[in-house]
């Protein structure tokens, strides 16, 4: 390989990874699917890329560190306050269900593929793990009812770090060749992982709480601590590092008096980079002969996992849960494998091969086959199955408000009055605090970020309203969500620059990109904020009738500064005022408008 060619190859991998991420975004499918396929095409098929040649001895350390950061980022989402809200069915699925799935898959792997019991047990533990990075994109496409979506989402969040710990413990049990030594290794691993995890988590929490690091250094400092304690734990006790970083992340997620959102935002960008590179690299190391060596028995194993193992785990773990048979059938079908399964299988396969376990070479292609198979099959069939079972969400009624400023909060309260789920999103912590103090639901962060892709809960959301003071941000948000919710269900607060015959087309944006302009684009955020904050305007609700129709309503308020916001019809449907000329509520509708002067309405 010529000098400098490594840089060219790594740059090319980055470009390919970007294309895979973009394609996944456009098709609303998990990015892992396209990344793995790209790696297989570049590596074993076209033989353009060999990670072992490019990275040499650095491959294994880089894979280890990448897995550590991915697990740490996942554990940062395990907030105990939120977990308390999880139903008992979820806990039984990630405990009893995981155990059942592990046992059945391990037995099937041993008898169908002829794996030694130790390797079969390790594969069984690897494939119990699903994750939010594959579940969330799938749910956005399938849109099952809220109960099922919440169960699947929380299963992915909880099983991700917990399942990884289970895999580590199984691996340590396997590499220890006698029961006494296994117990000693297990106790040592737990002691080192818990000790270093709690100590490092507590130390970082103190540093953040006392502002020992400036804001711009906090994400970098935390990353260095994660990598440092991971390496130190592994040095003291092999594989204890994964437990250490998971415990550290959980400690920070539940520490009081600190704000980890900035760290999460940094980690989400870093995780995209790591996942993109990691899966292309790992897939490129696979040899086509390894897939061929699996034979037809691997297809039978996949079918067993899909039609026997997962259903048995769901039906046994959800006994007396209150779930219907149809709901259990749907949960049995949806269980795509993802990041943890692929990364840890590759990590341990390298270790086992170094230890002389030649059969471990088949562990990675078998795991990747399961990942690709479950993602493809379930992405293609989950929506039709939800429709057939009558479990698909027919018409989501909730609203996502982009922005949590005073204007958005007032409009959010007006929408919530009609029994709607209202979720406000903002990167301003003061605004989010006000939302939560008022008892409304909030997401702290950029709704267009990759963190939002995995963590922004859009269950029950059917419309998006962009209400920030930044018109360009509103427009970008609407462009992001119009493909998912439809142009007519995305509303943008943006003052139109058109002024009669002097409209400037080169500065205007087509409606197909920004959705619908609220109030016809005649009002800006600053005007609405001034009315709310400085002039005391109020949002008022008035029911129209045959004797007091919309024309009468507008005439009654002709001397007031009035902005119609939306109306609620007799079928409880909400229609926003996007085009005032066609906004015509009829008798029986409830008119909701911003009015400057209190007219004494009731």
C-alpha positions as CSV (number, residue, x, y, z in Angstrom):
1,X,0.0,0.0,0.0
2,X,1.5,3.4,-1.0
3,X,2.1,6.1,1.5
4,X,-1.0,8.3,1.8
5,X,-3.4,5.6,0.4
6,X,-4.6,4.9,4.0
7,X,-5.9,8.5,4.3
8,X,-7.6,8.2,0.9
9,X,-9.3,4.9,1.9
10,X,-10.4,6.2,5.3
11,X,-11.8,9.4,3.6
12,X,-13.7,7.2,1.1
13,X,-15.2,5.1,3.9
14,X,-16.4,8.3,5.5
15,X,-18.1,9.5,2.2
16,X,-19.7,6.0,1.8
17,X,-20.9,6.1,5.4
18,X,-22.4,9.6,4.9
19,X,-24.3,8.2,1.9
20,X,-25.6,5.3,3.9
21,X,-26.8,7.6,6.7
22,X,-28.5,9.9,4.2
23,X,-30.2,7.0,2.5
24,X,-31.4,5.6,5.8
25,X,-32.9,9.0,6.6
26,X,-34.7,9.3,3.3
27,X,-36.1,5.8,3.5
28,X,-36.8,5.9,7.3
29,X,-34.9,2.7,7.8
30,X,-32.2,1.8,10.4
31,X,-28.8,3.1,9.1
32,X,-27.1,-0.1,10.3
33,X,-28.7,-2.0,7.4
34,X,-27.0,0.1,4.7
35,X,-23.7,0.4,6.6
36,X,-23.4,-3.4,6.8
37,X,-24.3,-3.9,3.2
38,X,-21.8,-1.2,2.2
39,X,-19.0,-2.9,4.2
40,X,-19.8,-6.3,2.6
41,X,-19.7,-4.8,-0.9
42,X,-16.5,-2.8,-0.3
43,X,-14.7,-5.7,1.5
44,X,-15.4,-9.3,0.5
45,X,-17.3,-8.6,-2.8
46,X,-15.2,-5.9,-4.5
47,X,-12.1,-6.3,-2.3
48,X,-11.5,-2.6,-2.3
49,X,-11.0,-2.3,1.4
50,X,-9.3,-4.5,4.0
51,X,-9.5,-3.1,7.6
52,X,-6.7,-5.4,8.8
53,X,-4.3,-4.0,6.2
54,X,-5.3,-0.3,6.7
55,X,-5.3,-0.3,10.5
56,X,-3.1,-3.3,11.4
57,X,-2.7,-3.7,15.1
58,X,-4.8,-0.7,15.9
59,X,-8.0,-2.4,14.7
60,X,-8.8,-4.3,17.9
61,X,-8.1,-1.3,20.3
62,X,-10.2,1.0,18.1
63,X,-13.1,-1.4,18.0
64,X,-12.9,-1.8,21.8
65,X,-12.9,2.0,22.4
66,X,-15.8,2.5,20.0
67,X,-17.9,-0.1,21.7
68,X,-17.2,1.5,25.1
69,X,-18.3,4.9,23.9
70,X,-21.5,3.5,22.3
71,X,-22.4,1.7,25.5
72,X,-21.7,4.7,27.6
73,X,-23.9,6.9,25.4
74,X,-26.7,4.3,25.6
75,X,-26.5,4.1,29.4
76,X,-26.8,7.9,29.7
77,X,-30.5,7.4,28.7
78,X,-31.3,5.1,31.7
79,X,-32.9,7.6,34.0
80,X,-34.5,5.8,36.9
81,X,-37.3,8.4,37.1
82,X,-38.3,7.5,33.6
83,X,-37.9,3.8,34.1
84,X,-40.4,3.9,37.0
85,X,-43.0,4.7,34.4
86,X,-42.3,1.6,32.4
87,X,-44.9,-1.1,32.5
88,X,-44.3,-4.4,34.2
89,X,-44.6,-6.1,30.8
90,X,-41.4,-4.4,29.7
91,X,-39.5,-5.6,32.8
92,X,-40.6,-9.2,32.3
93,X,-39.7,-9.1,28.6
94,X,-36.1,-7.9,29.3
95,X,-35.7,-10.4,32.1
96,X,-37.8,-13.6,31.8
97,X,-38.2,-13.0,28.0
98,X,-34.5,-12.5,27.4
99,X,-33.7,-15.6,29.4
100,X,-36.1,-17.8,27.4
101,X,-34.9,-16.4,24.1
102,X,-31.2,-17.0,25.2
103,X,-31.8,-20.6,26.2
104,X,-33.9,-21.6,23.1
105,X,-31.5,-19.9,20.6
106,X,-28.5,-21.4,22.3
107,X,-29.9,-24.9,22.0
108,X,-31.0,-24.4,18.4
109,X,-27.5,-23.0,17.5
110,X,-25.8,-26.1,19.0
111,X,-28.0,-28.7,17.2
112,X,-28.6,-26.9,13.9
113,X,-25.1,-25.5,13.2
114,X,-23.1,-27.9,15.3
115,X,-21.5,-25.2,17.4
116,X,-19.8,-26.2,20.6
117,X,-22.0,-25.4,23.6
118,X,-19.9,-22.6,24.8
119,X,-20.0,-20.7,21.4
120,X,-23.7,-21.5,21.0
121,X,-24.4,-20.0,24.4
122,X,-22.4,-16.9,23.5
123,X,-24.3,-16.5,20.3
124,X,-27.6,-16.9,22.1
125,X,-26.7,-14.1,24.5
126,X,-25.6,-11.8,21.7
127,X,-28.9,-12.1,19.9
128,X,-31.3,-11.2,22.8
129,X,-30.2,-7.6,22.4
130,X,-32.3,-5.1,20.4
131,X,-31.6,-1.4,20.5
132,X,-33.3,2.0,20.0
133,X,-31.2,2.8,16.9
134,X,-33.1,0.1,15.0
135,X,-36.4,0.1,16.9
136,X,-37.1,3.8,16.7
137,X,-36.8,4.2,12.9
138,X,-39.0,1.1,12.5
139,X,-41.7,2.4,14.9
140,X,-41.8,5.7,13.0
141,X,-42.7,3.8,9.8
142,X,-45.0,1.2,11.3
143,X,-46.8,3.5,13.8
144,X,-48.4,0.8,16.1
145,X,-50.7,1.9,18.9
146,X,-49.2,3.8,21.8
147,X,-49.1,0.8,24.2
148,X,-47.1,-1.4,21.8
149,X,-44.8,1.4,20.6
150,X,-43.9,2.3,24.2
151,X,-43.2,-1.4,25.1
152,X,-40.9,-1.9,22.1
153,X,-39.1,1.4,22.6
154,X,-38.4,0.8,26.3
155,X,-37.4,-2.8,25.6
156,X,-34.7,-1.5,23.2
157,X,-33.5,1.2,25.6
158,X,-33.2,-1.2,28.6
159,X,-32.0,-4.3,26.9
160,X,-29.2,-2.4,25.1
161,X,-26.8,-1.9,28.1
162,X,-28.2,-4.6,30.2
163,X,-27.9,-7.2,27.5
164,X,-24.3,-6.1,26.8
165,X,-23.4,-6.8,30.4
166,X,-25.0,-10.2,30.1
167,X,-22.9,-11.0,27.0
168,X,-19.7,-9.9,28.8
169,X,-20.5,-12.2,31.8
170,X,-21.3,-15.1,29.5
171,X,-18.0,-14.5,27.7
172,X,-16.0,-14.4,30.9
173,X,-17.7,-17.7,32.0
174,X,-16.7,-19.3,28.7
175,X,-13.0,-18.2,28.7
176,X,-12.6,-19.5,32.3
177,X,-12.0,-23.2,32.0
178,X,-13.2,-24.3,35.4
179,X,-16.2,-23.4,37.6
180,X,-14.1,-22.1,40.5
181,X,-12.1,-19.8,38.3
182,X,-15.3,-18.7,36.5
183,X,-16.8,-17.6,39.8
184,X,-13.6,-15.8,40.8
185,X,-13.5,-14.0,37.4
186,X,-17.2,-13.1,37.6
187,X,-16.8,-11.7,41.1
188,X,-13.7,-9.7,40.1
189,X,-15.4,-8.4,37.0
190,X,-18.4,-7.2,39.0
191,X,-16.2,-5.7,41.7
192,X,-13.9,-3.8,39.3
193,X,-16.8,-2.7,37.0
194,X,-19.0,-1.5,39.9
195,X,-16.1,0.1,41.8
196,X,-14.6,2.0,38.9
197,X,-18.0,2.8,37.4
198,X,-19.4,4.4,40.5
199,X,-16.2,6.1,41.5
200,X,-15.7,7.7,38.0
201,X,-19.4,8.6,37.7
202,X,-19.4,10.3,41.1
203,X,-16.1,12.1,40.3
204,X,-17.4,13.4,37.0
205,X,-20.7,14.5,38.6
206,X,-18.8,16.5,41.2
207,X,-16.7,18.1,38.5
208,X,-19.7,19.1,36.5
209,X,-21.6,20.3,39.5
210,X,-18.8,22.5,40.7
211,X,-17.9,23.7,37.1
212,X,-14.3,22.5,37.4
213,X,-14.3,22.3,33.6
214,X,-15.4,25.2,31.3
215,X,-18.6,24.4,29.3
216,X,-16.7,23.9,26.0
217,X,-14.4,21.3,27.6
218,X,-17.0,19.3,29.4
219,X,-17.9,16.9,26.6
220,X,-14.2,16.3,25.8
221,X,-13.3,15.8,29.4
222,X,-16.0,13.3,30.0
223,X,-15.0,11.4,26.9
224,X,-11.4,11.2,28.1
225,X,-12.6,9.9,31.5
226,X,-14.7,7.3,29.8
227,X,-11.8,6.0,27.6
228,X,-9.4,6.2,30.6
229,X,-11.5,4.2,33.1
230,X,-12.4,1.7,30.3
231,X,-8.7,1.0,29.6
232,X,-7.8,0.9,33.3
233,X,-10.6,-1.4,34.2
234,X,-9.6,-3.8,31.4
235,X,-6.0,-3.7,32.5
236,X,-7.0,-4.7,36.0
237,X,-9.6,-7.3,35.0
238,X,-10.2,-8.3,31.4
239,X,-13.6,-7.1,29.9
240,X,-14.5,-5.2,33.1
241,X,-14.3,-1.9,31.1
242,X,-17.7,-2.5,29.4
243,X,-19.4,-2.8,32.8
244,X,-17.4,0.2,34.1
245,X,-18.6,2.6,31.4
246,X,-22.2,1.4,31.6
247,X,-22.3,2.0,35.4
248,X,-20.6,5.4,34.9
249,X,-23.2,6.4,32.4
250,X,-26.1,5.3,34.6
251,X,-24.7,7.2,37.5
252,X,-24.4,10.4,35.5
253,X,-27.9,9.9,34.1
254,X,-29.4,9.9,37.6
255,X,-27.0,12.3,39.4
256,X,-28.8,15.4,40.9
257,X,-27.8,19.0,40.2
258,X,-26.1,18.4,36.8
259,X,-27.1,18.9,33.2
260,X,-25.8,16.2,30.9
261,X,-27.6,17.4,27.8
262,X,-24.5,19.1,26.4
263,X,-22.6,15.8,26.9
264,X,-25.4,13.9,25.2
265,X,-25.3,16.2,22.2
266,X,-21.6,15.8,21.8
267,X,-21.8,12.0,22.3
268,X,-24.6,11.7,19.7
269,X,-22.4,13.3,17.0
270,X,-19.4,11.1,18.1
271,X,-21.6,8.0,18.1
272,X,-22.7,8.7,14.5
273,X,-19.1,8.8,13.5
274,X,-18.2,5.7,15.4
275,X,-21.2,3.6,14.3
276,X,-20.7,4.7,10.7
277,X,-17.0,3.7,10.6
278,X,-17.3,0.7,12.9
279,X,-19.9,-1.2,10.9
280,X,-18.3,-0.6,7.5
281,X,-15.0,-1.8,9.0
282,X,-16.5,-4.8,10.7
283,X,-18.6,-5.9,7.7
284,X,-15.6,-5.5,5.4
285,X,-13.6,-8.1,7.4
286,X,-16.1,-10.8,6.7
287,X,-15.2,-13.4,4.0
288,X,-17.8,-14.7,1.7
289,X,-16.5,-18.2,2.4
290,X,-17.7,-17.7,6.0
291,X,-21.3,-17.1,4.8
292,X,-21.1,-20.1,2.6
293,X,-19.7,-22.2,5.5
294,X,-22.9,-21.4,7.5
295,X,-25.0,-23.3,4.9
296,X,-28.7,-23.8,4.9
297,X,-28.7,-24.5,8.6
298,X,-28.2,-20.8,9.3
299,X,-31.5,-20.1,7.5
300,X,-33.2,-22.6,9.6
301,X,-31.7,-21.0,12.7
302,X,-33.0,-17.6,11.6
303,X,-36.5,-19.0,11.0
304,X,-36.3,-20.7,14.5
305,X,-35.4,-17.4,16.1
306,X,-38.2,-15.5,14.3
307,X,-41.0,-18.0,14.6
308,X,-40.1,-19.9,17.8
309,X,-37.6,-18.2,20.1
310,X,-39.0,-14.7,20.1
311,X,-42.7,-15.7,20.3
312,X,-42.0,-18.1,23.1
313,X,-40.1,-15.4,25.1
314,X,-43.0,-12.9,24.6
315,X,-45.9,-15.2,25.4
316,X,-44.2,-16.7,28.5
317,X,-43.0,-13.3,29.8
318,X,-46.3,-11.6,29.3
319,X,-48.6,-14.0,31.0
320,X,-51.2,-12.1,33.1
321,X,-49.9,-8.9,31.6
322,X,-53.2,-7.7,30.2
323,X,-51.9,-7.8,26.6
324,X,-54.2,-9.3,24.1
325,X,-53.2,-12.2,21.9
326,X,-53.0,-9.9,18.8
327,X,-50.6,-7.6,20.7
328,X,-48.4,-10.5,21.8
329,X,-48.3,-11.7,18.2
330,X,-47.1,-8.3,17.0
331,X,-44.5,-8.0,19.8
332,X,-43.3,-11.5,18.8
333,X,-42.7,-10.4,15.3
334,X,-40.8,-7.2,15.9
335,X,-37.3,-7.7,17.4
336,X,-34.6,-6.3,15.0
337,X,-31.0,-6.7,16.2
338,X,-28.6,-3.9,16.1
339,X,-25.5,-2.1,17.3
340,X,-24.6,-4.1,20.4
341,X,-25.0,-7.5,18.7
342,X,-22.8,-6.5,15.8
343,X,-20.1,-4.7,17.6
344,X,-19.7,-7.1,20.6
345,X,-19.8,-10.2,18.4
346,X,-16.9,-8.8,16.3
347,X,-15.0,-7.8,19.4
348,X,-15.3,-11.2,21.1
349,X,-14.7,-13.1,17.8
350,X,-11.3,-11.4,17.6
351,X,-10.5,-12.3,21.2
352,X,-11.7,-15.9,20.8
353,X,-9.7,-16.4,17.6
354,X,-6.6,-15.1,19.5
355,X,-7.4,-17.7,22.2
356,X,-7.4,-20.5,19.6
357,X,-11.2,-21.0,19.2
358,X,-11.2,-21.4,15.4
359,X,-15.0,-21.8,15.2
360,X,-15.4,-18.2,16.4
361,X,-14.7,-17.1,12.8
362,X,-18.4,-18.0,12.0
363,X,-19.7,-15.9,14.9
364,X,-19.6,-12.6,13.1
365,X,-21.2,-13.6,9.7
366,X,-23.9,-15.5,11.6
367,X,-24.7,-12.4,13.8
368,X,-24.6,-10.1,10.8
369,X,-27.0,-12.4,8.9
370,X,-29.4,-12.2,11.8
371,X,-29.2,-8.4,11.9
372,X,-29.7,-7.9,8.2
373,X,-32.4,-10.6,8.1
374,X,-34.5,-9.2,11.0
375,X,-34.1,-5.5,9.8
376,X,-35.1,-6.3,6.2
377,X,-37.9,-8.8,7.0
378,X,-39.5,-6.7,9.8
379,X,-39.2,-3.4,8.1
380,X,-41.1,-4.8,5.1
381,X,-43.7,-6.7,7.0
382,X,-44.3,-4.9,10.4
383,X,-46.7,-2.3,9.0
384,X,-48.9,-4.7,7.1
385,X,-49.0,-7.0,10.1
386,X,-50.0,-4.1,12.4
387,X,-52.8,-3.3,9.9
388,X,-54.0,-6.9,9.7
389,X,-54.0,-7.2,13.5
390,X,-55.8,-3.9,13.8
391,X,-53.0,-2.5,15.9
392,X,-51.8,0.4,13.7
393,X,-52.4,3.9,14.9
394,X,-55.2,5.1,12.7
395,X,-55.0,8.9,13.0
396,X,-52.4,10.4,15.4
397,X,-53.9,13.4,17.1
398,X,-51.0,14.9,19.0
399,X,-48.8,17.9,18.2
400,X,-45.0,18.4,18.2
401,X,-44.3,22.1,18.8
402,X,-40.8,23.2,17.7
403,X,-39.9,25.8,20.3
404,X,-40.8,26.2,23.9
405,X,-40.8,30.0,24.1
406,X,-43.7,31.9,25.6
407,X,-45.7,31.9,22.3
408,X,-45.3,28.1,21.9
409,X,-46.2,27.5,25.5
410,X,-49.4,29.4,25.2
411,X,-50.4,27.7,22.0
412,X,-49.4,24.3,23.6
413,X,-51.8,24.9,26.5
414,X,-54.6,25.8,24.1
415,X,-54.1,22.6,22.2
416,X,-53.8,20.4,25.3
417,X,-57.2,21.7,26.4
418,X,-58.7,19.5,23.7
419,X,-57.3,16.2,25.1
420,X,-54.3,16.2,22.8
421,X,-50.8,15.0,23.4
422,X,-48.6,18.1,23.1
423,X,-44.8,17.8,23.1
424,X,-42.6,20.9,23.1
425,X,-39.0,20.8,21.9
426,X,-36.3,23.3,22.5
427,X,-32.5,23.7,23.1
428,X,-33.1,26.5,25.6
429,X,-33.1,25.0,29.1
430,X,-34.9,27.9,30.7
431,X,-37.8,27.5,28.3
432,X,-37.9,23.7,28.9
433,X,-37.9,24.3,32.6
434,X,-41.0,26.6,32.2
435,X,-42.7,23.9,30.2
436,X,-42.1,21.2,32.8
437,X,-43.2,23.5,35.6
438,X,-46.5,24.0,33.8
439,X,-47.0,20.3,33.6
440,X,-46.5,19.9,29.9
441,X,-44.3,17.3,28.1
442,X,-40.9,18.5,26.8
443,X,-37.8,17.3,24.9
444,X,-34.7,19.2,25.6
445,X,-32.6,19.3,22.4
446,X,-32.7,19.8,18.7
447,X,-35.6,17.8,17.2
448,X,-33.6,17.4,14.0
449,X,-30.6,15.8,15.8
450,X,-29.5,12.2,15.7
451,X,-30.2,12.0,19.4
452,X,-33.8,13.0,18.6
453,X,-34.0,10.2,16.0
454,X,-33.4,7.7,18.8
455,X,-35.0,9.4,21.8
456,X,-37.7,11.9,20.6
457,X,-40.9,10.0,21.4
458,X,-43.3,10.8,18.5
459,X,-45.9,8.2,19.5
460,X,-49.3,9.7,18.9
461,X,-48.0,12.8,17.2
462,X,-49.7,13.7,13.9
463,X,-48.8,17.3,13.3
464,X,-45.8,19.6,13.7
465,X,-45.9,23.3,14.4
466,X,-42.6,25.3,14.2
467,X,-42.8,28.3,16.5
468,X,-39.3,29.4,17.2
469,X,-38.0,33.0,16.7
470,X,-35.6,31.8,14.0
471,X,-37.5,31.6,10.7
472,X,-34.7,29.6,9.0
473,X,-34.8,27.0,11.8
474,X,-38.6,26.8,11.5
475,X,-38.2,26.2,7.8
476,X,-35.5,23.5,8.2
477,X,-37.6,21.7,10.9
478,X,-40.6,21.6,8.6
479,X,-38.4,20.3,5.7
480,X,-37.3,17.6,8.1
481,X,-40.7,16.5,9.2
482,X,-42.8,17.1,6.1
483,X,-41.6,13.8,4.6
484,X,-42.8,12.0,7.7
485,X,-46.0,13.7,8.5
486,X,-47.1,15.1,5.1
487,X,-47.0,18.7,3.9
488,X,-50.5,19.5,5.1
489,X,-49.6,18.4,8.7
490,X,-46.5,20.6,9.1
491,X,-47.1,24.3,9.9
492,X,-44.3,26.9,9.8
493,X,-44.3,30.3,11.6
494,X,-42.6,32.4,9.0
495,X,-43.3,36.0,7.9
496,X,-43.8,36.0,4.2
497,X,-41.6,38.6,2.4
498,X,-44.2,38.9,-0.4
499,X,-45.8,42.3,-0.7
500,X,-48.4,42.5,-3.3
501,X,-46.9,42.7,-6.8
502,X,-43.4,43.1,-5.5
503,X,-43.0,39.5,-4.5
504,X,-39.4,38.3,-4.9
505,X,-39.5,34.7,-6.0
506,X,-35.8,34.1,-5.6
507,X,-36.2,34.6,-1.8
508,X,-39.4,32.6,-1.4
509,X,-39.5,28.9,-0.5
510,X,-41.8,26.5,-2.1
511,X,-44.6,25.1,0.1
512,X,-43.5,21.6,-0.6
513,X,-40.4,22.2,1.5
514,X,-41.7,24.3,4.4
515,X,-45.2,22.9,4.7
516,X,-48.0,25.3,5.5
517,X,-47.4,28.9,6.6
518,X,-49.2,29.7,9.8
519,X,-51.7,32.6,9.3
520,X,-50.8,32.8,5.7
521,X,-47.3,34.1,6.5
522,X,-48.7,37.5,7.6
523,X,-47.4,37.3,11.2
524,X,-43.9,36.9,12.6
525,X,-42.8,35.5,15.9
526,X,-41.8,39.0,17.2
527,X,-45.3,40.3,16.6
528,X,-46.9,37.4,18.4
529,X,-44.4,37.6,21.3
530,X,-45.1,41.3,21.6
531,X,-48.8,40.7,21.8
532,X,-48.5,38.0,24.4
533,X,-45.8,39.5,26.6
534,X,-46.0,43.3,26.2
535,X,-49.6,44.0,25.3
536,X,-51.5,41.3,27.3
537,X,-53.2,39.5,24.5
538,X,-55.0,36.2,25.3
539,X,-55.9,33.0,23.5
540,X,-59.7,32.7,23.7
541,X,-62.0,29.8,22.9
542,X,-65.5,30.6,21.4
543,X,-68.1,28.2,20.1
544,X,-69.8,29.3,16.9
545,X,-73.4,28.8,16.1
546,X,-76.0,29.5,13.4
547,X,-76.8,32.8,15.1
548,X,-73.1,33.7,15.6
549,X,-71.1,32.4,12.7
550,X,-67.5,33.0,11.7
551,X,-68.3,36.2,9.8
552,X,-70.2,37.5,12.9
553,X,-67.2,36.5,15.1
554,X,-64.7,38.5,12.9
555,X,-67.1,41.4,12.7
556,X,-67.4,41.4,16.5
557,X,-63.7,41.6,16.8
558,X,-63.1,44.1,14.0
559,X,-61.7,46.7,16.4
560,X,-59.4,44.2,18.1
561,X,-56.1,42.8,17.0
562,X,-57.3,39.3,16.3
563,X,-55.3,36.3,14.9
564,X,-57.3,33.1,14.3
565,X,-55.1,30.2,15.3
566,X,-57.2,27.1,14.8
567,X,-60.7,25.7,15.2
568,X,-62.0,22.4,16.6
569,X,-64.9,20.9,14.7
570,X,-67.7,18.7,16.0
571,X,-65.7,15.6,15.2
572,X,-62.9,16.9,17.5
573,X,-60.6,17.6,14.6
574,X,-58.2,20.5,14.8
575,X,-57.5,22.7,11.8
576,X,-54.9,25.4,11.9
577,X,-55.3,28.7,10.2
578,X,-52.8,28.4,7.3
579,X,-54.6,30.3,4.6
580,X,-57.1,32.9,6.1
581,X,-59.0,33.0,2.8
582,X,-60.1,29.3,3.1
583,X,-60.2,29.2,6.9
584,X,-64.0,28.9,7.4
585,X,-65.1,27.2,10.6
586,X,-68.9,26.4,10.6
587,X,-71.5,26.4,13.3
588,X,-70.6,24.0,16.1
589,X,-66.9,24.6,15.7
590,X,-64.9,26.1,18.6
591,X,-62.9,29.1,17.4
592,X,-59.5,29.5,19.0
593,X,-57.8,32.9,18.4
594,X,-55.3,35.4,19.8
595,X,-57.2,38.5,20.8
596,X,-55.6,41.7,22.1
597,X,-58.5,43.0,24.0
598,X,-60.7,41.1,26.5
599,X,-64.2,41.4,25.1
600,X,-65.9,39.6,27.8
601,X,-66.4,36.3,25.9
602,X,-67.1,33.1,27.8
